[in-house]
Amino acid sequence: MPYIAQQVRTRLHMPIDNILACLLELDEQDRDGAINYIITKILIYSFKDKYIKYERAIGLLESVKLEFYRRAVTEYENRKIKDNGDVY
C-alpha cells in the first residue's frame, strides 16, 4: 500500500525526483528497461537470501500492480468508455 506517513514521503521525495529526472532523459524503450532495473535493484537489496523474503517480494509486486491498475488504468479505461462507448 503506497499510503505511507507524510514524514516518510518527505524523506523519499528528493531521491525519487532525481530518479525521475534521469528516466525522463531516456527514450521510451530505454526507460522501460531502466524502470525494470531500478525495481530489480530495490528488490535484490530489500529481499535477499531467504525464500520467505522472495515470497514477500512477489506479494509486494502483486500489490503494486493491483493498486496501479485500480487507480491509474481503471481511470483511463473509464474515460475511454465515456469517449467511445461501452462494449457491454
Residue pairs with C-beta under 8 A, 6 or more apart in sequence:
1 63
1 67
2 64
2 67
19 38
22 34
23 31
23 34
23 35
26 34
39 61
43 57
43 61
46 57
47 53
47 54
47 56
47 57
47 60
